[in-house]
Amino acid sequence: MLPELFINSINMYNIFQYITEWRLNDLIAYVSDARKLEQLGVDDIIIAASTPHLVFDEVQKQVTLPMISIVDATVKEAKRQEVHHIGLLGTKFTMEQDFFKTPFEENGKCIYVPEEVTQQYLHKKIVNELENGIVNPDTKKFKRIVDDMIKQEKIDSLILGCTELPMIFSEEDFDIPLIDTMDIHVNKIVDFMFENK
């Protein structure tokens, strides 16, 4: 029997605005609309994007059901892969805030992000292009950024910390493993559904 899925779609541009203006209470209230799903009788709740996990713990307090964290699932995968010097790409919020980095550091992993100017460039490309399904040839320059991180920071793996990044990267692009947060999260969700059916 196939599980039923209920979706409460949120607008990422609202998320970006709340974080840019540092209106975290508004962000929590917006993402906490997950309570609507709880009222439908679902078994668990996910936030299917990395950036809103900035307020994951606060949203979890608003619901009684378990929530499956993309960050926790990614930490477990990094442990399974036995990688230690990990590059992180994503929106500027994911790269500059600690919500994604701290759980890795608490597990003995070193997280590296590009410099501020490069973070701004990546964020702009993600928000203006990838969020809209657009992949311009210029966006493939992301690969050079990763190559620089491999050379300079000696990263041994790369977290695709934005669910749109698999649109431009694949395992064949690099000699280091990619840690695809979207793929990891989906697998964790499927495991949960079949364990609890």
Secondary structure, DSSP 8 states (H G I E B T S, - for coil): -----------HHHHHHHHHTT-HHHHHHHHTTHHHHHHTT-S-EE--SSGGGGGHHHHHTT-SS-EE-HHHHHHHHHHHHT--EEEEES-HHHHHSHHHHHHHHTTT-EEE---HHHHHHHHHHHHHTGGGT---GGGGGHHHHHHHHHHHH--SEEEE-STTGGGT--GGG-SS-EEEHHHHHHHHHHHHHHHT-
